Amino acid sequence: MLNLETFPFNHYHFRKFNQELKTAGSFDALMLKKEALKREGGMKFIRLYYNKEEYKQKYLKGVYSDLRSMYDTEMPYVFWGDLHALFLKRTKNV
């Protein structure tokens, strides 16, 4: 079960993520922009990054930089998906 005790996302993360979602137009569009998804032959695929540090340096900066220590996946889609799920849960309860 996703909760803020397991994932230390805060108001600033949610606000930035909301802005990015609005700009991109959808979660999948944002994931394409963050290179967590790729398109091939009209299909979407989850991207893998074996060099986690490289992905963190590229996408976990600014407001997200304090999340670097908890980012430990080769699939950034999973990380952003957890943030998205908690964002939706939080906005539903507001």
Biopython code that builds the backbone (N, CA, C, O; Angstrom):
import numpy as np
from Bio.PDB.StructureBuilder import StructureBuilder

atoms = [
    (1, "MET", "N", (0.832, -1.184, 0.000)),
    (1, "MET", "CA", (0.000, 0.000, 0.000)),
    (1, "MET", "C", (0.873, 1.242, 0.000)),
    (1, "MET", "O", (1.820, 1.340, 0.780)),
    (2, "LEU", "N", (0.563, 2.175, -0.858)),
    (2, "LEU", "CA", (1.332, 3.411, -0.960)),
    (2, "LEU", "C", (0.933, 4.388, 0.130)),
    (2, "LEU", "O", (-0.251, 4.650, 0.348)),
    (3, "ASN", "N", (1.933, 4.923, 0.808)),
    (3, "ASN", "CA", (1.663, 5.964, 1.788)),
    (3, "ASN", "C", (2.867, 6.890, 1.885)),
    (3, "ASN", "O", (3.953, 6.568, 1.404)),
    (4, "LEU", "N", (2.662, 8.031, 2.506)),
    (4, "LEU", "CA", (3.714, 9.032, 2.597)),
    (4, "LEU", "C", (4.793, 8.677, 3.614)),
    (4, "LEU", "O", (5.833, 9.334, 3.652)),
    (5, "GLU", "N", (4.571, 7.658, 4.438)),
    (5, "GLU", "CA", (5.621, 7.205, 5.343)),
    (5, "GLU", "C", (6.670, 6.412, 4.574)),
    (5, "GLU", "O", (7.863, 6.507, 4.859)),
    (6, "THR", "N", (6.219, 5.631, 3.601)),
    (6, "THR", "CA", (7.129, 4.844, 2.769)),
    (6, "THR", "C", (7.797, 5.723, 1.719)),
    (6, "THR", "O", (8.991, 5.583, 1.453)),
    (7, "PHE", "N", (7.032, 6.621, 1.129)),
    (7, "PHE", "CA", (7.523, 7.496, 0.070)),
    (7, "PHE", "C", (7.453, 8.937, 0.565)),
    (7, "PHE", "O", (6.358, 9.485, 0.688)),
    (8, "PRO", "N", (8.584, 9.559, 0.849)),
    (8, "PRO", "CA", (8.582, 10.889, 1.473)),
    (8, "PRO", "C", (8.321, 12.044, 0.500)),
    (8, "PRO", "O", (9.066, 13.024, 0.485)),
    (9, "PHE", "N", (7.287, 11.930, -0.293)),
    (9, "PHE", "CA", (6.931, 13.026, -1.185)),
    (9, "PHE", "C", (6.280, 14.125, -0.358)),
    (9, "PHE", "O", (5.549, 13.844, 0.592)),
    (10, "ASN", "N", (6.544, 15.369, -0.718)),
    (10, "ASN", "CA", (5.980, 16.476, 0.040)),
    (10, "ASN", "C", (5.192, 17.426, -0.869)),
    (10, "ASN", "O", (5.057, 17.195, -2.071)),
    (11, "HIS", "N", (4.689, 18.476, -0.276)),
    (11, "HIS", "CA", (3.871, 19.458, -0.990)),
    (11, "HIS", "C", (4.591, 20.006, -2.228)),
    (11, "HIS", "O", (3.976, 20.179, -3.280)),
    (12, "TYR", "N", (5.881, 20.274, -2.102)),
    (12, "TYR", "CA", (6.647, 20.841, -3.224)),
    (12, "TYR", "C", (6.767, 19.843, -4.373)),
    (12, "TYR", "O", (6.691, 20.221, -5.542)),
    (13, "HIS", "N", (6.954, 18.578, -4.039)),
    (13, "HIS", "CA", (7.014, 17.542, -5.080)),
    (13, "HIS", "C", (5.674, 17.450, -5.810)),
    (13, "HIS", "O", (5.626, 17.405, -7.040)),
    (14, "PHE", "N", (4.583, 17.422, -5.030)),
    (14, "PHE", "CA", (3.251, 17.312, -5.630)),
    (14, "PHE", "C", (2.917, 18.534, -6.491)),
    (14, "PHE", "O", (2.331, 18.403, -7.566)),
    (15, "ARG", "N", (3.290, 19.711, -6.013)),
    (15, "ARG", "CA", (3.004, 20.928, -6.777)),
    (15, "ARG", "C", (3.757, 20.931, -8.106)),
    (15, "ARG", "O", (3.180, 21.233, -9.151)),
    (16, "LYS", "N", (5.047, 20.595, -8.062)),
    (16, "LYS", "CA", (5.859, 20.529, -9.284)),
    (16, "LYS", "C", (5.312, 19.455, -10.230)),
    (16, "LYS", "O", (5.200, 19.673, -11.436)),
    (17, "PHE", "N", (4.979, 18.308, -9.669)),
    (17, "PHE", "CA", (4.462, 17.206, -10.480)),
    (17, "PHE", "C", (3.147, 17.609, -11.145)),
    (17, "PHE", "O", (2.926, 17.301, -12.316)),
    (18, "ASN", "N", (2.282, 18.289, -10.413)),
    (18, "ASN", "CA", (1.013, 18.765, -10.966)),
    (18, "ASN", "C", (1.259, 19.723, -12.130)),
    (18, "ASN", "O", (0.591, 19.631, -13.160)),
    (19, "GLN", "N", (2.204, 20.632, -11.974)),
    (19, "GLN", "CA", (2.549, 21.563, -13.055)),
    (19, "GLN", "C", (3.046, 20.803, -14.287)),
    (19, "GLN", "O", (2.665, 21.113, -15.415)),
    (20, "GLU", "N", (3.895, 19.813, -14.056)),
    (20, "GLU", "CA", (4.430, 19.021, -15.161)),
    (20, "GLU", "C", (3.328, 18.228, -15.861)),
    (20, "GLU", "O", (3.315, 18.132, -17.088)),
    (21, "LEU", "N", (2.404, 17.661, -15.082)),
    (21, "LEU", "CA", (1.273, 16.925, -15.667)),
    (21, "LEU", "C", (0.428, 17.844, -16.549)),
    (21, "LEU", "O", (0.068, 17.479, -17.668)),
    (22, "LYS", "N", (0.118, 19.024, -16.045)),
    (22, "LYS", "CA", (-0.695, 19.971, -16.811)),
    (22, "LYS", "C", (0.003, 20.368, -18.100)),
    (22, "LYS", "O", (-0.634, 20.436, -19.151)),
    (23, "THR", "N", (1.293, 20.629, -18.038)),
    (23, "THR", "CA", (2.049, 21.018, -19.223)),
    (23, "THR", "C", (2.110, 19.887, -20.246)),
    (23, "THR", "O", (1.943, 20.113, -21.444)),
    (24, "ALA", "N", (2.350, 18.672, -19.764)),
    (24, "ALA", "CA", (2.470, 17.510, -20.655)),
    (24, "ALA", "C", (1.112, 17.084, -21.214)),
    (24, "ALA", "O", (1.028, 16.631, -22.356)),
    (25, "GLY", "N", (0.055, 17.228, -20.421)),
    (25, "GLY", "CA", (-1.277, 16.851, -20.881)),
    (25, "GLY", "C", (-1.791, 15.528, -20.343)),
    (25, "GLY", "O", (-3.001, 15.307, -20.292)),
    (26, "SER", "N", (-0.891, 14.650, -19.943)),
    (26, "SER", "CA", (-1.293, 13.352, -19.372)),
    (26, "SER", "C", (-0.080, 12.722, -18.699)),
    (26, "SER", "O", (1.057, 13.146, -18.903)),
    (27, "PHE", "N", (-0.350, 11.712, -17.902)),
    (27, "PHE", "CA", (0.748, 11.017, -17.228)),
    (27, "PHE", "C", (1.666, 10.346, -18.249)),
    (27, "PHE", "O", (2.888, 10.455, -18.145)),
    (28, "ASP", "N", (1.093, 9.657, -19.230)),
    (28, "ASP", "CA", (1.931, 8.992, -20.237)),
    (28, "ASP", "C", (2.754, 9.995, -21.039)),
    (28, "ASP", "O", (3.915, 9.730, -21.350)),
    (29, "ALA", "N", (2.173, 11.135, -21.374)),
    (29, "ALA", "CA", (2.923, 12.172, -22.103)),
    (29, "ALA", "C", (4.093, 12.665, -21.246)),
    (29, "ALA", "O", (5.188, 12.903, -21.755)),
    (30, "LEU", "N", (3.849, 12.815, -19.955)),
    (30, "LEU", "CA", (4.931, 13.230, -19.056)),
    (30, "LEU", "C", (6.001, 12.149, -18.959)),
    (30, "LEU", "O", (7.193, 12.455, -18.911)),
    (31, "MET", "N", (5.586, 10.897, -18.930)),
    (31, "MET", "CA", (6.552, 9.799, -18.855)),
    (31, "MET", "C", (7.392, 9.704, -20.125)),
    (31, "MET", "O", (8.567, 9.341, -20.067)),
    (32, "LEU", "N", (6.803, 10.026, -21.254)),
    (32, "LEU", "CA", (7.585, 10.089, -22.489)),
    (32, "LEU", "C", (8.612, 11.214, -22.399)),
    (32, "LEU", "O", (9.762, 11.051, -22.807)),
    (33, "LYS", "N", (8.188, 12.349, -21.864)),
    (33, "LYS", "CA", (9.083, 13.499, -21.716)),
    (33, "LYS", "C", (10.221, 13.193, -20.736)),
    (33, "LYS", "O", (11.359, 13.606, -20.957)),
    (34, "LYS", "N", (9.916, 12.477, -19.666)),
    (34, "LYS", "CA", (10.923, 12.114, -18.673)),
    (34, "LYS", "C", (11.685, 10.846, -19.064)),
    (34, "LYS", "O", (12.477, 10.324, -18.280)),
    (35, "GLU", "N", (11.445, 10.364, -20.263)),
    (35, "GLU", "CA", (12.109, 9.186, -20.815)),
    (35, "GLU", "C", (11.920, 7.937, -19.948)),
    (35, "GLU", "O", (12.799, 7.078, -19.875)),
    (36, "ALA", "N", (10.765, 7.855, -19.298)),
    (36, "ALA", "CA", (10.412, 6.652, -18.550)),
    (36, "ALA", "C", (9.635, 5.692, -19.443)),
    (36, "ALA", "O", (9.549, 4.497, -19.158)),
    (37, "LEU", "N", (9.072, 6.221, -20.519)),
    (37, "LEU", "CA", (8.398, 5.441, -21.564)),
    (37, "LEU", "C", (9.038, 5.780, -22.898)),
    (37, "LEU", "O", (9.642, 6.840, -23.062)),
    (38, "LYS", "N", (8.897, 4.871, -23.846)),
    (38, "LYS", "CA", (9.316, 5.156, -25.223)),
    (38, "LYS", "C", (8.270, 4.595, -26.164)),
    (38, "LYS", "O", (7.534, 3.670, -25.820)),
    (39, "ARG", "N", (8.215, 5.158, -27.339)),
    (39, "ARG", "CA", (7.304, 4.676, -28.383)),
    (39, "ARG", "C", (8.107, 3.959, -29.452)),
    (39, "ARG", "O", (9.143, 4.438, -29.915)),
    (40, "GLU", "N", (7.603, 2.809, -29.823)),
    (40, "GLU", "CA", (8.188, 2.048, -30.932)),
    (40, "GLU", "C", (7.056, 1.397, -31.694)),
    (40, "GLU", "O", (6.269, 0.641, -31.124)),
    (41, "GLY", "N", (6.974, 1.684, -32.963)),
    (41, "GLY", "CA", (5.938, 1.085, -33.797)),
    (41, "GLY", "C", (4.528, 1.359, -33.302)),
    (41, "GLY", "O", (3.652, 0.502, -33.416)),
    (42, "GLY", "N", (4.301, 2.548, -32.754)),
    (42, "GLY", "CA", (2.978, 2.912, -32.272)),
    (42, "GLY", "C", (2.638, 2.350, -30.896)),
    (42, "GLY", "O", (1.543, 2.581, -30.384)),
    (43, "MET", "N", (3.559, 1.622, -30.304)),
    (43, "MET", "CA", (3.346, 1.032, -28.978)),
    (43, "MET", "C", (4.191, 1.785, -27.951)),
    (43, "MET", "O", (5.232, 2.352, -28.283)),
    (44, "LYS", "N", (3.726, 1.782, -26.697)),
    (44, "LYS", "CA", (4.499, 2.378, -25.606)),
    (44, "LYS", "C", (5.176, 1.264, -24.814)),
    (44, "LYS", "O", (4.580, 0.226, -24.528)),
    (45, "PHE", "N", (6.430, 1.510, -24.469)),
    (45, "PHE", "CA", (7.210, 0.558, -23.699)),
    (45, "PHE", "C", (7.873, 1.260, -22.526)),
    (45, "PHE", "O", (8.295, 2.410, -22.642)),
    (46, "ILE", "N", (7.963, 0.568, -21.398)),
    (46, "ILE", "CA", (8.687, 1.091, -20.250)),
    (46, "ILE", "C", (10.181, 0.999, -20.552)),
    (46, "ILE", "O", (10.680, -0.033, -20.999)),
    (47, "ARG", "N", (10.877, 2.101, -20.299)),
    (47, "ARG", "CA", (12.328, 2.132, -20.524)),
    (47, "ARG", "C", (13.066, 1.658, -19.286)),
    (47, "ARG", "O", (12.618, 1.866, -18.158)),
    (48, "LEU", "N", (14.189, 1.027, -19.510)),
    (48, "LEU", "CA", (15.072, 0.581, -18.435)),
    (48, "LEU", "C", (16.343, 1.418, -18.451)),
    (48, "LEU", "O", (16.871, 1.750, -19.512)),
    (49, "TYR", "N", (16.822, 1.753, -17.266)),
    (49, "TYR", "CA", (18.078, 2.494, -17.107)),
    (49, "TYR", "C", (18.936, 1.732, -16.113)),
    (49, "TYR", "O", (18.651, 1.714, -14.916)),
    (50, "TYR", "N", (19.983, 1.107, -16.615)),
    (50, "TYR", "CA", (20.865, 0.347, -15.741)),
    (50, "TYR", "C", (21.788, 1.272, -14.961)),
    (50, "TYR", "O", (22.286, 0.908, -13.896)),
    (51, "ASN", "N", (22.015, 2.474, -15.498)),
    (51, "ASN", "CA", (22.810, 3.477, -14.805)),
    (51, "ASN", "C", (21.854, 4.424, -14.071)),
    (51, "ASN", "O", (21.443, 5.453, -14.607)),
    (52, "LYS", "N", (21.516, 4.059, -12.850)),
    (52, "LYS", "CA", (20.545, 4.827, -12.064)),
    (52, "LYS", "C", (21.036, 6.238, -11.785)),
    (52, "LYS", "O", (20.249, 7.184, -11.786)),
    (53, "GLU", "N", (22.345, 6.383, -11.544)),
    (53, "GLU", "CA", (22.905, 7.698, -11.223)),
    (53, "GLU", "C", (22.729, 8.672, -12.383)),
    (53, "GLU", "O", (22.462, 9.855, -12.170)),
    (54, "GLU", "N", (22.877, 8.186, -13.591)),
    (54, "GLU", "CA", (22.709, 9.041, -14.771)),
    (54, "GLU", "C", (21.264, 9.555, -14.866)),
    (54, "GLU", "O", (21.036, 10.729, -15.158)),
    (55, "TYR", "N", (20.305, 8.677, -14.620)),
    (55, "TYR", "CA", (18.903, 9.093, -14.669)),
    (55, "TYR", "C", (18.608, 10.093, -13.553)),
    (55, "TYR", "O", (17.918, 11.087, -13.776)),
    (56, "LYS", "N", (19.125, 9.835, -12.358)),
    (56, "LYS", "CA", (18.897, 10.738, -11.234)),
    (56, "LYS", "C", (19.443, 12.132, -11.541)),
    (56, "LYS", "O", (18.780, 13.132, -11.268)),
    (57, "GLN", "N", (20.634, 12.199, -12.103)),
    (57, "GLN", "CA", (21.236, 13.494, -12.419)),
    (57, "GLN", "C", (20.421, 14.248, -13.462)),
    (57, "GLN", "O", (20.348, 15.477, -13.436)),
    (58, "LYS", "N", (19.823, 13.521, -14.358)),
    (58, "LYS", "CA", (19.066, 14.159, -15.440)),
    (58, "LYS", "C", (17.665, 14.586, -15.000)),
    (58, "LYS", "O", (17.196, 15.647, -15.413)),
    (59, "TYR", "N", (16.989, 13.789, -14.176)),
    (59, "TYR", "CA", (15.580, 14.042, -13.877)),
    (59, "TYR", "C", (15.248, 14.314, -12.408)),
    (59, "TYR", "O", (14.183, 14.857, -12.113)),
    (60, "LEU", "N", (16.115, 13.956, -11.506)),
    (60, "LEU", "CA", (15.850, 14.234, -10.091)),
    (60, "LEU", "C", (16.709, 15.415, -9.654)),
    (60, "LEU", "O", (17.684, 15.271, -8.917)),
    (61, "LYS", "N", (16.313, 16.575, -10.132)),
    (61, "LYS", "CA", (17.024, 17.800, -9.800)),
    (61, "LYS", "C", (16.006, 18.855, -9.391)),
    (61, "LYS", "O", (14.799, 18.665, -9.538)),
    (62, "GLY", "N", (16.503, 19.947, -8.885)),
    (62, "GLY", "CA", (15.601, 20.992, -8.407)),
    (62, "GLY", "C", (14.784, 20.479, -7.239)),
    (62, "GLY", "O", (15.332, 19.928, -6.285)),
    (63, "VAL", "N", (13.481, 20.659, -7.312)),
    (63, "VAL", "CA", (12.571, 20.225, -6.245)),
    (63, "VAL", "C", (12.724, 18.737, -5.946)),
    (63, "VAL", "O", (12.589, 18.308, -4.800)),
    (64, "TYR", "N", (13.008, 17.956, -6.986)),
    (64, "TYR", "CA", (13.089, 16.499, -6.814)),
    (64, "TYR", "C", (14.449, 16.009, -6.297)),
    (64, "TYR", "O", (14.591, 14.820, -6.015)),
    (65, "SER", "N", (15.437, 16.875, -6.165)),
    (65, "SER", "CA", (16.790, 16.423, -5.829)),
    (65, "SER", "C", (16.869, 15.697, -4.486)),
    (65, "SER", "O", (17.706, 14.811, -4.312)),
    (66, "ASP", "N", (16.010, 16.062, -3.539)),
    (66, "ASP", "CA", (16.053, 15.374, -2.244)),
    (66, "ASP", "C", (15.490, 13.955, -2.305)),
    (66, "ASP", "O", (15.544, 13.227, -1.313)),
    (67, "LEU", "N", (14.952, 13.557, -3.452)),
    (67, "LEU", "CA", (14.429, 12.198, -3.623)),
    (67, "LEU", "C", (15.475, 11.226, -4.174)),
    (67, "LEU", "O", (15.213, 10.030, -4.295)),
    (68, "ARG", "N", (16.653, 11.742, -4.505)),
    (68, "ARG", "CA", (17.691, 10.888, -5.095)),
    (68, "ARG", "C", (18.041, 9.680, -4.237)),
    (68, "ARG", "O", (18.266, 8.587, -4.757)),
    (69, "SER", "N", (18.087, 9.876, -2.934)),
    (69, "SER", "CA", (18.497, 8.776, -2.057)),
    (69, "SER", "C", (17.480, 7.636, -2.052)),
    (69, "SER", "O", (17.852, 6.488, -1.808)),
    (70, "MET", "N", (16.224, 7.925, -2.312)),
    (70, "MET", "CA", (15.204, 6.864, -2.306)),
    (70, "MET", "C", (14.971, 6.260, -3.686)),
    (70, "MET", "O", (14.282, 5.247, -3.812)),
    (71, "TYR", "N", (15.543, 6.876, -4.724)),
    (71, "TYR", "CA", (15.366, 6.349, -6.077)),
    (71, "TYR", "C", (16.300, 5.154, -6.253)),
    (71, "TYR", "O", (17.520, 5.313, -6.273)),
    (72, "ASP", "N", (15.730, 3.972, -6.378)),
    (72, "ASP", "CA", (16.534, 2.760, -6.510)),
    (72, "ASP", "C", (15.825, 1.767, -7.425)),
    (72, "ASP", "O", (15.430, 0.679, -7.008)),
    (73, "THR", "N", (15.677, 2.171, -8.675)),
    (73, "THR", "CA", (15.012, 1.302, -9.638)),
    (73, "THR", "C", (15.643, 1.485, -11.014)),
    (73, "THR", "O", (16.194, 2.543, -11.321)),
    (74, "GLU", "N", (15.559, 0.470, -11.817)),
    (74, "GLU", "CA", (15.996, 0.579, -13.203)),
    (74, "GLU", "C", (14.849, 1.016, -14.101)),
    (74, "GLU", "O", (15.036, 1.258, -15.293)),
    (75, "MET", "N", (13.647, 1.116, -13.509)),
    (75, "MET", "CA", (12.453, 1.521, -14.258)),
    (75, "MET", "C", (11.902, 2.816, -13.665)),
    (75, "MET", "O", (11.123, 2.773, -12.712)),
    (76, "PRO", "N", (12.294, 3.964, -14.214)),
    (76, "PRO", "CA", (11.792, 5.223, -13.670)),
    (76, "PRO", "C", (10.272, 5.322, -13.699)),
    (76, "PRO", "O", (9.686, 6.063, -12.911)),
    (77, "TYR", "N", (9.636, 4.592, -14.588)),
    (77, "TYR", "CA", (8.174, 4.606, -14.667)),
    (77, "TYR", "C", (7.553, 4.174, -13.335)),
    (77, "TYR", "O", (6.509, 4.693, -12.940)),
    (78, "VAL", "N", (8.183, 3.242, -12.654)),
    (78, "VAL", "CA", (7.687, 2.761, -11.364)),
    (78, "VAL", "C", (7.789, 3.878, -10.325)),
    (78, "VAL", "O", (6.842, 4.117, -9.575)),
    (79, "PHE", "N", (8.922, 4.553, -10.280)),
    (79, "PHE", "CA", (9.119, 5.660, -9.342)),
    (79, "PHE", "C", (8.088, 6.760, -9.575)),
    (79, "PHE", "O", (7.410, 7.184, -8.639)),
    (80, "TRP", "N", (7.967, 7.223, -10.822)),
    (80, "TRP", "CA", (7.020, 8.295, -11.137)),
    (80, "TRP", "C", (5.587, 7.805, -10.958)),
    (80, "TRP", "O", (4.712, 8.587, -10.587)),
    (81, "GLY", "N", (5.339, 6.535, -11.213)),
    (81, "GLY", "CA", (4.004, 5.968, -11.021)),
    (81, "GLY", "C", (3.577, 6.011, -9.565)),
    (81, "GLY", "O", (2.412, 6.273, -9.264)),
    (82, "ASP", "N", (4.526, 5.752, -8.648)),
    (82, "ASP", "CA", (4.222, 5.845, -7.222)),
    (82, "ASP", "C", (3.915, 7.292, -6.838)),
    (82, "ASP", "O", (2.979, 7.553, -6.082)),
    (83, "LEU", "N", (4.696, 8.219, -7.356)),
    (83, "LEU", "CA", (4.422, 9.634, -7.095)),
    (83, "LEU", "C", (3.049, 10.018, -7.634)),
    (83, "LEU", "O", (2.288, 10.723, -6.972)),
    (84, "HIS", "N", (2.742, 9.553, -8.828)),
    (84, "HIS", "CA", (1.447, 9.843, -9.447)),
    (84, "HIS", "C", (0.300, 9.263, -8.634)),
    (84, "HIS", "O", (-0.703, 9.942, -8.417)),
    (85, "ALA", "N", (0.429, 8.032, -8.186)),
    (85, "ALA", "CA", (-0.630, 7.386, -7.399)),
    (85, "ALA", "C", (-0.877, 8.135, -6.089)),
    (85, "ALA", "O", (-2.026, 8.344, -5.701)),
    (86, "LEU", "N", (0.186, 8.535, -5.413)),
    (86, "LEU", "CA", (0.032, 9.285, -4.169)),
    (86, "LEU", "C", (-0.515, 10.683, -4.430)),
    (86, "LEU", "O", (-1.290, 11.208, -3.631)),
    (87, "PHE", "N", (-0.114, 11.286, -5.543)),
    (87, "PHE", "CA", (-0.654, 12.585, -5.930)),
    (87, "PHE", "C", (-2.165, 12.476, -6.132)),
    (87, "PHE", "O", (-2.919, 13.314, -5.637)),
    (88, "LEU", "N", (-2.604, 11.460, -6.846)),
    (88, "LEU", "CA", (-4.041, 11.271, -7.094)),
    (88, "LEU", "C", (-4.778, 10.991, -5.783)),
    (88, "LEU", "O", (-5.871, 11.513, -5.562)),
    (89, "LYS", "N", (-4.191, 10.181, -4.927)),
    (89, "LYS", "CA", (-4.789, 9.866, -3.637)),
    (89, "LYS", "C", (-4.907, 11.138, -2.792)),
    (89, "LYS", "O", (-5.925, 11.362, -2.138)),
    (90, "ARG", "N", (-3.889, 11.946, -2.809)),
    (90, "ARG", "CA", (-3.875, 13.183, -2.034)),
    (90, "ARG", "C", (-4.900, 14.183, -2.560)),
    (90, "ARG", "O", (-5.615, 14.806, -1.775)),
    (91, "THR", "N", (-4.978, 14.340, -3.870)),
    (91, "THR", "CA", (-5.903, 15.314, -4.438)),
    (91, "THR", "C", (-7.356, 14.840, -4.292)),
    (91, "THR", "O", (-8.276, 15.655, -4.229)),
    (92, "LYS", "N", (-7.551, 13.533, -4.239)),
    (92, "LYS", "CA", (-8.899, 12.990, -4.050)),
    (92, "LYS", "C", (-9.410, 13.288, -2.647)),
    (92, "LYS", "O", (-10.603, 13.512, -2.443)),
    (93, "ASN", "N", (-8.487, 13.289, -1.679)),
    (93, "ASN", "CA", (-8.848, 13.521, -0.282)),
    (93, "ASN", "C", (-8.933, 14.996, 0.093)),
    (93, "ASN", "O", (-9.317, 15.324, 1.216)),
    (94, "VAL", "N", (-8.587, 15.874, -0.813)),
    (94, "VAL", "CA", (-8.619, 17.318, -0.507)),
    (94, "VAL", "C", (-10.017, 17.862, -0.641)),
    (94, "VAL", "O", (-10.239, 19.054, -0.424)),
]
sb = StructureBuilder()
sb.init_structure("model")
sb.init_model(0)
sb.init_chain("A")
sb.init_seg("    ")
for serial, (resi, resn, name, xyz) in enumerate(atoms, 1):
    if name == "N":
        sb.init_residue(resn, " ", resi, " ")
    sb.init_atom(name, np.array(xyz, "f"), 0.0, 1.0, " ", f" {name:<3s}", serial, name[0])
structure = sb.get_structure()
